[in-house]
Amino acid sequence: MLIGEVARRSGVSARMLRHYESLGLLHPSGRTGSGYREYSGEDIRRIFHIESLRSLGLSLREIGRALDDPGFTPSALVDDLIRQTRERIAAETELLTRLRRIDAAEPAGWEDVLQAVAFLQALGSRSAAARQRAALSSVDEVPVPVEALVEAVLRETDPNVAGALRWALARSGDAGTALLAEGLGSPVAAVRERAVRSLAEMPGDESTARLRHALADPDPAVRGHAAAALGARGVADAVPALIDMIVEGRNDTDAADVLSLLASDTATTAPAPRVSTTPAAARIATALVERLAHHATEAPARVRLTQALADIPGSTASRALVELSRDGDRAVALTAGYLLQLRGGH
């Protein structure tokens, strides 16, 4: 079979067949009387073998080794091809993600595109200072891809950079809220914690709803950040988690401050007098007393719970402190007595 017919039947151009021959990959079995190359059935099979291996991504040199070395074992080469393919897919996926993010920023011109590219590169920098500068760049001047901000804040470990990223996200509007909610579904507790801390700085009902969902998170740090944020927003559902924080001794002072804010029943007017009891104050004082009475609550936790009653206004908290001033645990009794003196005997 002459080269032209081989090319038609195999789909490999005559030029490529000559290239294979020049590399020693393919040797026509004979020549016609006029000197034309003549290919046998075995040559045709070798051509198909070459093309099959090329389709797997092997170089022509690797194909030559595979076909001509009797001791050649394909496993190592195939493993290497798998690695190379994964790396190529990862690179292409990263490029696609970058392009989508630039497109989502709706650049008005090439200058916006170039600014977005520079922003994305800075967000991925190894330098914490460069990442922080990118986060603090004015969102009015740079078309910020919100997805990139969310991904960055969910992976950021530097506290200063994370704070700047949360600030940038809070300025980006509602778009980041739904994306951060996806972070709450991460199997990694640290990622969920970063998502909650970012949601805590996002205004609006949607972020509040997401934070309520985080109150059921299995990780105490995630629950704690959600509770503190919700309490600051006046959400009473946060009370049990805040009391848990006091019992566990985890940011217990901050938790007590948030309970005091919730107990005042207002965040915008002057604090309520100590002698008046708001419905919220009564509920919170009752919840603290119930936890104090729980048999599983250990002595140090009972002292912290007693201290938390100090800033809860109203008669319910005062009566509880009177009872606690006679408690069998001396530390609890002394703490309650001291707090009663500060409340003027109420």
Backbone torsions as a table, in degrees:
resi	resn	phi	psi	omega
1	MET	NA	128.9	-177.6
2	LEU	-80.3	165.7	-171.2
3	ILE	-61.6	-36.8	-179.7
4	GLY	-62.6	-43.7	179.8
5	GLU	-69.4	-38.1	176.7
6	VAL	-60.0	-43.2	-179.6
7	ALA	-61.9	-42.3	-180.0
8	ARG	-65.9	-41.0	-175.1
9	ARG	-78.6	-33.2	-175.9
10	SER	-91.1	-22.2	-175.4
11	GLY	82.0	4.4	177.6
12	VAL	-99.1	126.5	-175.9
13	SER	-64.6	154.5	177.3
14	ALA	-59.3	-36.2	178.6
15	ARG	-62.8	-42.1	179.4
16	MET	-68.4	-37.0	177.3
17	LEU	-61.0	-40.2	178.2
18	ARG	-67.2	-35.3	178.0
19	HIS	-64.6	-42.6	176.3
20	TYR	-58.7	-40.6	-179.0
21	GLU	-66.6	-38.8	-179.2
22	SER	-66.0	-27.6	179.2
23	LEU	-87.9	-5.8	-179.2
24	GLY	83.4	11.3	179.6
25	LEU	-78.2	-29.7	-172.5
26	LEU	-139.4	131.4	179.8
27	HIS	-127.6	108.5	177.3
28	PRO	-55.4	139.0	-174.2
29	SER	-68.5	-23.4	-177.5
30	GLY	-159.8	-177.6	177.2
31	ARG	-132.8	147.3	175.9
32	THR	-77.9	174.1	178.4
33	GLY	-62.4	-24.2	179.1
34	SER	-89.7	0.8	177.3
35	GLY	90.9	7.7	179.0
36	TYR	-78.9	146.8	177.9
37	ARG	-65.0	141.7	178.8
38	GLU	-131.1	125.3	-173.9
39	TYR	-106.8	136.7	179.3
40	SER	-91.5	175.7	175.7
41	GLY	-60.6	-37.0	178.1
42	GLU	-65.8	-37.4	176.8
43	ASP	-63.1	-40.8	179.7
44	ILE	-62.5	-42.5	178.1
45	ARG	-60.8	-39.7	179.6
46	ARG	-65.1	-38.2	177.4
47	ILE	-59.1	-45.3	179.5
48	PHE	-65.9	-34.4	175.6
49	HIS	-63.6	-43.7	179.7
50	ILE	-60.3	-46.4	-178.5
51	GLU	-66.1	-37.3	178.4
52	SER	-63.1	-43.4	179.7
53	LEU	-69.8	-34.3	175.5
54	ARG	-61.5	-36.8	-179.1
55	SER	-65.1	-20.1	177.5
56	LEU	-86.3	-6.5	178.5
57	GLY	98.5	8.3	178.3
58	LEU	-72.7	144.3	173.4
59	SER	-75.3	163.9	-179.8
60	LEU	-63.4	-33.6	177.6
61	ARG	-66.3	-43.0	178.0
62	GLU	-65.0	-35.1	177.7
63	ILE	-64.8	-41.7	178.2
64	GLY	-60.1	-42.5	178.0
65	ARG	-64.1	-44.0	-176.6
66	ALA	-63.1	-36.4	-175.4
67	LEU	-86.6	-25.7	-170.6
68	ASP	-110.4	-15.1	-178.1
69	ASP	-95.4	110.6	-177.5
70	PRO	-61.6	-28.0	-178.4
71	GLY	-91.4	5.5	-176.7
72	PHE	-70.0	130.5	176.4
73	THR	-112.8	129.2	-172.6
74	PRO	-77.9	-15.5	-169.8
75	SER	-59.1	-47.5	-178.4
76	ALA	-63.5	-41.7	-179.2
77	LEU	-65.8	-42.0	179.1
78	VAL	-64.0	-40.7	176.9
79	ASP	-60.1	-41.5	179.3
80	ASP	-65.7	-38.5	177.6
81	LEU	-64.3	-39.0	177.5
82	ILE	-61.8	-44.8	179.0
83	ARG	-61.5	-48.0	-179.4
84	GLN	-60.8	-40.5	-179.2
85	THR	-65.9	-41.9	178.0
86	ARG	-62.0	-41.8	179.3
87	GLU	-64.0	-40.2	179.8
88	ARG	-65.9	-42.5	178.8
89	ILE	-63.0	-42.4	179.7
90	ALA	-61.9	-42.3	179.5
91	ALA	-65.0	-42.9	180.0
92	GLU	-67.7	-37.3	178.3
93	THR	-65.3	-41.2	178.0
94	GLU	-62.3	-41.7	178.5
95	LEU	-63.8	-44.5	179.5
96	LEU	-61.0	-42.7	179.1
97	THR	-61.8	-43.2	179.8
98	ARG	-62.7	-43.5	179.4
99	LEU	-63.0	-41.8	179.3
100	ARG	-64.0	-38.2	-179.3
101	ARG	-68.8	-39.4	176.6
102	ILE	-63.7	-41.6	179.2
103	ASP	-63.6	-39.9	-179.5
104	ALA	-65.6	-26.8	178.9
105	ALA	-75.4	-6.0	177.9
106	GLU	51.3	60.9	179.7
107	PRO	-63.8	139.2	-179.5
108	ALA	-84.2	-20.2	-178.7
109	GLY	-164.0	-178.7	-177.0
110	TRP	-64.2	-29.2	178.6
111	GLU	-63.2	-40.8	176.8
112	ASP	-64.4	-39.6	178.8
113	VAL	-61.3	-46.6	-178.6
114	LEU	-64.8	-37.8	177.5
115	GLN	-65.9	-39.6	178.8
116	ALA	-65.5	-40.5	178.2
117	VAL	-62.1	-45.3	178.9
118	ALA	-62.1	-39.6	178.6
119	PHE	-62.1	-46.9	-179.2
120	LEU	-64.0	-39.9	178.3
121	GLN	-64.4	-40.3	179.5
122	ALA	-66.8	-38.2	177.9
123	LEU	-62.1	-30.7	180.0
124	GLY	-92.3	6.1	-177.7
125	SER	-67.2	152.2	174.1
126	ARG	-75.2	-16.9	-178.0
127	SER	-84.8	121.5	178.0
128	ALA	-62.1	-36.6	180.0
129	ALA	-63.6	-40.5	179.1
130	ALA	-66.1	-40.5	178.8
131	ARG	-65.0	-39.1	-179.3
132	GLN	-67.7	-41.4	178.1
133	ARG	-61.1	-39.6	179.0
134	ALA	-63.1	-43.1	-179.0
135	ALA	-65.2	-34.1	-177.0
136	LEU	-86.3	-5.9	179.4
137	SER	-61.5	144.5	-174.2
138	SER	-63.9	123.9	178.7
139	VAL	-70.6	-11.4	176.8
140	ASP	-80.4	-20.2	-177.4
141	GLU	-105.6	-27.6	-177.7
142	VAL	-112.9	127.3	175.9
143	PRO	-69.6	101.7	-171.1
144	VAL	-86.8	120.2	172.9
145	PRO	-74.8	110.8	-174.0
146	VAL	-61.9	-37.1	178.8
147	GLU	-57.6	-39.0	180.0
148	ALA	-66.8	-38.6	177.6
149	LEU	-63.0	-43.3	-179.2
150	VAL	-64.4	-46.8	179.5
151	GLU	-60.5	-39.6	-179.2
152	ALA	-65.7	-43.8	-176.8
153	VAL	-70.2	-29.0	-179.9
154	LEU	-75.0	-19.4	179.2
155	ARG	-107.2	-9.0	-173.2
156	GLU	-72.5	131.7	179.0
157	THR	-107.8	-19.8	178.8
158	ASP	-76.2	123.1	-174.6
159	PRO	-63.1	-36.3	-179.1
160	ASN	-69.0	-42.3	178.4
161	VAL	-66.3	-42.3	179.8
162	ALA	-59.4	-41.4	178.3
163	GLY	-62.4	-41.7	178.3
164	ALA	-65.7	-38.6	179.1
165	LEU	-66.7	-40.0	177.9
166	ARG	-63.7	-38.6	177.6
167	TRP	-62.7	-45.7	-180.0
168	ALA	-62.9	-39.7	179.3
169	LEU	-65.6	-40.4	-180.0
170	ALA	-62.3	-28.7	179.2
171	ARG	-83.5	-12.1	-173.1
172	SER	-82.4	-8.7	179.6
173	GLY	94.7	-160.6	-173.2
174	ASP	-76.6	-14.8	-173.2
175	ALA	-58.9	-34.7	-176.4
176	GLY	-76.5	-18.7	-174.8
177	THR	-63.6	-49.3	-179.6
178	ALA	-64.8	-35.9	179.7
179	LEU	-68.6	-39.2	177.1
180	LEU	-65.0	-32.5	179.5
181	ALA	-60.6	-31.4	177.4
182	GLU	-64.7	-32.1	177.7
183	GLY	-65.2	-25.9	177.8
184	LEU	-67.3	-18.1	178.4
185	GLY	-92.2	4.3	-179.7
186	SER	-65.7	143.8	175.0
187	PRO	-73.3	-10.2	-177.5
188	VAL	-96.4	119.3	-176.2
189	ALA	-60.2	-38.1	-178.7
190	ALA	-62.7	-36.7	178.3
191	VAL	-67.8	-42.1	178.6
192	ARG	-63.4	-38.0	178.7
193	GLU	-64.0	-41.7	178.2
194	ARG	-64.6	-37.0	178.3
195	ALA	-64.2	-44.0	-179.4
196	VAL	-65.3	-42.3	-179.6
197	ARG	-64.3	-34.0	176.8
198	SER	-72.1	-42.3	177.9
199	LEU	-61.8	-32.0	-179.5
200	ALA	-62.1	-24.4	-179.6
201	GLU	-99.2	1.6	178.3
202	MET	-94.8	123.1	-179.9
203	PRO	-76.3	166.1	171.8
204	GLY	108.1	163.3	-177.8
205	ASP	-67.8	-32.7	-177.4
206	GLU	-66.0	-43.3	178.8
207	SER	-65.7	-36.2	177.2
208	THR	-61.9	-41.9	178.8
209	ALA	-63.3	-39.7	178.9
210	ARG	-66.4	-38.4	179.0
211	LEU	-67.1	-36.5	175.3
212	ARG	-59.1	-42.0	179.4
213	HIS	-60.7	-36.8	-177.6
214	ALA	-70.3	-14.8	177.4
215	LEU	-63.0	-20.2	179.9
216	ALA	-96.9	8.1	-178.7
217	ASP	-64.3	143.1	179.7
218	PRO	-70.4	-17.6	-178.4
219	ASP	-90.3	127.7	-176.7
220	PRO	-64.3	-33.8	179.7
221	ALA	-65.9	-40.6	178.1
222	VAL	-63.5	-47.6	179.2
223	ARG	-59.8	-40.1	-177.3
224	GLY	-64.2	-46.0	179.2
225	HIS	-63.9	-39.4	179.1
226	ALA	-64.8	-43.3	-178.6
227	ALA	-64.3	-43.3	-179.8
228	ALA	-62.2	-42.3	-179.8
229	ALA	-67.2	-43.7	-179.6
230	LEU	-66.8	-40.4	178.3
231	GLY	-60.7	-40.6	178.3
232	ALA	-64.8	-22.4	177.8
233	ARG	-92.4	3.1	177.4
234	GLY	82.9	21.5	-177.9
235	VAL	-91.6	113.9	-175.6
236	ALA	-68.0	-20.9	179.5
237	ASP	-59.6	-18.2	-177.1
238	ALA	-77.8	-14.3	-172.0
239	VAL	-56.5	-49.8	-179.0
240	PRO	-57.9	-41.8	-179.3
241	ALA	-67.8	-35.8	177.6
242	LEU	-65.4	-40.3	177.6
243	ILE	-66.5	-37.4	175.2
244	ASP	-57.6	-41.8	180.0
245	MET	-61.0	-39.7	178.9
246	ILE	-66.6	-44.2	179.7
247	VAL	-61.5	-42.1	-176.6
248	GLU	-79.9	-10.0	-179.7
249	GLY	71.9	29.1	-177.0
250	ARG	-112.1	107.6	-175.2
251	ASN	51.1	41.3	-174.0
252	ASP	-66.8	-32.4	178.9
253	THR	-66.1	-45.3	177.8
254	ASP	-61.4	-41.3	179.9
255	ALA	-62.8	-41.0	178.9
256	ALA	-64.5	-38.2	178.3
257	ASP	-63.1	-40.0	179.9
258	VAL	-68.2	-39.5	176.2
259	LEU	-60.7	-39.2	178.5
260	SER	-63.6	-39.8	177.8
261	LEU	-64.4	-43.6	178.4
262	LEU	-64.4	-38.1	-177.0
263	ALA	-68.4	-25.7	-179.7
264	SER	-72.1	-17.0	178.2
265	ASP	65.8	12.4	177.2
266	THR	-159.7	142.7	177.1
267	ALA	-113.5	0.5	-172.9
268	THR	-121.0	-11.9	179.7
269	THR	-109.7	178.5	179.6
270	ALA	-65.5	150.1	179.7
271	PRO	-57.8	145.6	179.3
272	ALA	-69.9	148.3	176.6
273	PRO	-60.5	152.1	-176.6
274	ARG	-63.3	-27.2	-174.3
275	VAL	-84.3	-14.1	-179.1
276	SER	-92.4	144.2	-178.6
277	THR	-115.0	117.2	172.5
278	THR	-84.6	158.4	176.4
279	PRO	-55.5	-40.0	179.9
280	ALA	-64.7	-41.7	-179.5
281	ALA	-61.7	-42.5	-180.0
282	ALA	-63.3	-43.2	-179.9
283	ARG	-64.3	-42.5	-178.0
284	ILE	-68.9	-42.3	178.3
285	ALA	-61.5	-42.1	179.1
286	THR	-62.7	-41.9	-179.7
287	ALA	-65.1	-38.2	178.0
288	LEU	-66.1	-41.9	179.6
289	VAL	-65.0	-41.6	178.9
290	GLU	-61.4	-39.2	178.2
291	ARG	-70.8	-34.4	176.2
292	LEU	-61.5	-35.4	-176.8
293	ALA	-83.0	-10.4	-177.4
294	HIS	-67.3	133.5	-174.1
295	HIS	-64.7	-23.1	-177.6
296	ALA	-86.1	-6.3	-178.4
297	THR	-78.7	118.2	-175.2
298	GLU	-80.0	166.2	-172.3
299	ALA	-56.9	-49.2	-179.8
300	PRO	-60.1	-36.7	179.7
301	ALA	-67.4	-35.5	-180.0
302	ARG	-65.4	-35.8	176.8
303	VAL	-65.3	-44.4	-179.6
304	ARG	-64.0	-39.4	177.8
305	LEU	-65.0	-38.2	177.1
306	THR	-63.5	-43.1	178.5
307	GLN	-62.4	-35.4	-179.9
308	ALA	-64.8	-27.7	178.3
309	LEU	-67.1	-18.8	-174.8
310	ALA	-57.2	-39.7	-174.5
311	ASP	-101.3	14.2	175.5
312	ILE	-94.9	115.0	-175.9
313	PRO	-73.7	160.0	169.8
314	GLY	105.6	170.7	-173.7
315	SER	-72.3	-29.2	-178.9
316	THR	-62.7	-45.7	178.7
317	ALA	-67.0	-39.2	-179.4
318	SER	-63.7	-44.6	178.9
319	ARG	-62.7	-37.4	179.2
320	ALA	-63.9	-40.6	-179.9
321	LEU	-67.6	-35.2	176.3
322	VAL	-61.2	-46.4	178.7
323	GLU	-62.4	-42.3	-177.4
324	LEU	-69.8	-24.0	178.3
325	SER	-67.5	-13.6	176.3
326	ARG	-108.5	15.4	-176.6
327	ASP	-65.1	150.9	179.7
328	GLY	-69.8	-22.8	176.3
329	ASP	-83.7	115.4	-174.3
330	ARG	-59.0	-39.9	-178.0
331	ALA	-63.8	-40.5	178.3
332	VAL	-66.3	-45.0	-178.1
333	ALA	-62.6	-45.0	179.5
334	LEU	-64.6	-41.0	179.3
335	THR	-63.0	-46.0	-179.8
336	ALA	-63.2	-42.1	179.3
337	GLY	-62.3	-42.8	179.5
338	TYR	-63.2	-42.6	-179.5
339	LEU	-65.6	-35.3	176.5
340	LEU	-62.3	-40.8	178.0
341	GLN	-61.0	-41.5	179.1
342	LEU	-65.2	-31.0	180.0
343	ARG	-84.5	5.0	178.1
344	GLY	76.4	26.9	176.9
345	GLY	87.1	-2.7	-179.1
346	HIS	-72.7	NA	NA
